[in-house]
Amino acid sequence: MNAPVLDHEAFVTRGKDGTLRFEAAVEGMTCAACIGEIESALRSLPGLPHARVNYTNRRLFLEWRGEGFDLAGAFDRLRRMGYRLRPFELAEGEQAEQEASKRLLRCLAVAGFAAMNIMLLSASVWIGEGSDIDPSTRDMFHGISGLIALPAAAFAGQPFFQSAFSALRARRLNMDVPISLGVLLALGMSVYETLVHAEHAYFDSAIMLLTFLLLGRYLDAAMRRKTRAVAANLAALRAPVACRLSEDGAETMVPAQHLRRGDRILARPGERLPADGVIASGASALDQSIITGETALRPVGPGDLAYAGSLNHSGALIIAVETAGGETLFDEIERLLEKATASRSRYVRLADRVSQFYAPVVHLAALGSFLFWLSLGASFHDALVTAISVLIITCPCALALAVPAVQVVASGALFRGGVLLNAADAIERFAEVDTVVFDKTGTLTSANPVVVNGANIDSELFDLAAGLARGSSHPLARAVASARPGAAALSEITEEQGQGVRATARGLEARLGSPAYCGLGAEAAALGPLDPDVSLVAFRHGERIALFELRQALRPDAEETTASLLREGFRVVILSGDRPAAVEAVAVALGVEDWHGGLKPTEKVALLEELRRSGRRALMVGDGLNDAPALASAYASMSPIDATHLTQSAADAIFLGERLAPVTATLQTSARAKRIMRANLALSVVYNAIAAPLAMMGFLTPLIAAAAMSGSSMLVTLNALRAGGTASGKAGAANSDFGEARL
């Protein structure tokens, strides 16, 4: 029976912005160097601007626009290169990875058992050389070693031999080719040496090499499995089915991905929500820790927003679906997590480029050493031993693992702390930050301010203002909208960044935003001094006006976070478009001396540019939409986005929840990760600079070469695990509920 044909196009999804996406599992990858090879091959195809591979879960991501990209052609190219693609299924992928891990463990057990026994026999030969061992006894020990080594290598070396064979069949080189060649040459020469009754055999070198390599690969697989578990736990919170209500109230169970905007769904107590939407009826308490990082239940009722992945605790809810089918906030969090572990920084790209050229260089170095020693009159045996040592010791495993392993561990640690990376080189830039710039509204203060003078606002104007406010993501606008949940949203709303929103209502222009934007500067000034924690939002509809007073509380740990940053030597600055008096009050409460209020978006950008010109590397922490220009102009940026517009954030990283401690934790984790990246790269370079010449000069036996090469790989892998350490103080655990208790 013929194998079923894969319909590639059926697995293509379309995003809100028209971007076409395709995800697939890649079979046949054996090392980090395969990533660059696959991506380079795909990016050379016309019409495909974005292609990335996540080595952690062997997942391929393709993104393109329009019809100019031939997906079937991409499949064919990878097939010719020796890779196989299949639809990505998390559960199936996990099962395959578990089987691969068990296979590695079995191979490691066989190689380790054989290595211990062969080393006992080799030690007997070495000791006997000092006491005139009988040649027949030596030959017997070599023969027994061969009987153990050959079947053990045939079994334990399968991961390397199969990978090398696939690469050669596809006319390419990978890191397993020199490894396999070195092992086979060592075994072949040892068999020959044993048959001709020579003094030396290298069965121990071949088996020890396989043992060390398998141990390194098993540790690497375990590290990546730990990081993958975060994504797997997140996926487990997805509701696979939904109870959809028809117009007559009939209930139908449907797959969650079949839901569409406007559908009504029923969420019973104990169920997870399958889509984002607005509660139409019912009252309950939701566990939204997957979204906010906070474990406290949130009471909800008609008009409140509810998000996919939230757990309904106490009452039945009927929800009007707003977003479903792969575009929910939950889906965006998953995509950001994948992007964080798949994206590669400049250090990773450098290591990848070097690793791609390493295999041919290794073969040339080994061949050159062999010919060089022959030309000097060395025996064929000695020249071949030197070539084998060069093949073994120059394998670029340590270099290929040096940086990707650190990035995977650090990204996983940040995610468990509630931080999602949105840029490939974010960790490196966060590590270089020396100034932290905070926006005030919705960043230092709570994202949920409250209207305090609603009773004094004309009811009709209040409804119009709330309807207009629904078109803005600004925390103050959301507070106005929340104060009148029954107000109908206006249509054709235009948002002017950093100023406000406008629309036409009943034939007249309506504006909501800063007093200056609404032409109410004089009226605002006439109110006289206000409490420092009160902010003003103005509304104008024709000639009718209203001024909303909103009270904002500081985030629970704002003072602790700024104090921690100042203690660690960071310069802390507050930039805000709010009233200078309100900004000053917050600055005084937090002990921040450098603050600026009443700023326009362009003025925030100008101040950040001034910091850059003065040599400062500023981290901007602000709302992902309203501070987009400032976020884009800063050296690095973060956004405290609680639940909305995740995909529109211009920030390099996003943190969820009501606390600011993830800012400190991110800076600490990034600094530690960069130190480890540099240490691993330095270790890899120094190792090769010392070991390769020694091997080429004939000073290292294959056994020593095997131990040195494998030891360097394991050392960088173990060193990478340090990048996941918890940051000091409460910062590192601030949002631990997000990644630990609730996943």
Secondary structure, 3 states (H helix, E strand, C coil): CCCCCCCHHHHCEECCCCCEEEEEEEECCCCCHHHHHHHHHHHCCCCCCEEEEECCCCEEEEEECCCCCCHHHHHHHHHHCCCEEEECCHHHHHHHHHHHHHHHHHHHHHHHHHHHHHHHHHHHHHHHHCCCCCHHHHHHHHHHHHHHHHHHHHHHCHHHHHHHHHHHHCCCCCCHHHHHHHHHHHHHHHHHHHHCCCCCCCHHHHHHHHHHHHHHHHHHHHHHHHHHHHHHHHHCCCCCEEEEECCCCCEEEEEHHHCCCCCEEEECCCCECCCEEEEEECCEEEECHHHHCCCCCEEECCCCEECCCCEECCCCEEEEEEECCCCCHHHHHHHHHHHHHHCCCHHHHHHHHHHHHHHHHHHHHHHHHHHHHHHCCCCHHHHHHHHHHHHHHCCCHHHHHHCHHHHHHHHHHHHHCCEEECCCCHHHHHHCCCEEEEEHHHHHECCCCEECCHHHCCHHHHHHHHHHHCCCCCHHHHHHHHHCCCCCCCCCCEEECCCEEEEEECCEEEEEECCCCCCCHHHHHHCCCCCCCEEEEEEEECCEEEEEEEECCECCCHHHHHHHHHHCCCEEEEECCCCHHHHHHHHHHHCCCEEECCCCHHHHHHHHHHHHHCCCCEEEECCCCCCHHHHHHCCEEEEECCCCCHHHCCCCEEECCCCCHHHHHHHHHHHHHHHHHHHHHHHHHHHHHHHHHHHHCCCCCHHHHHHHHHHHHHHHHHHHHHHHCCCCCCCCCCCHHHHHHCC
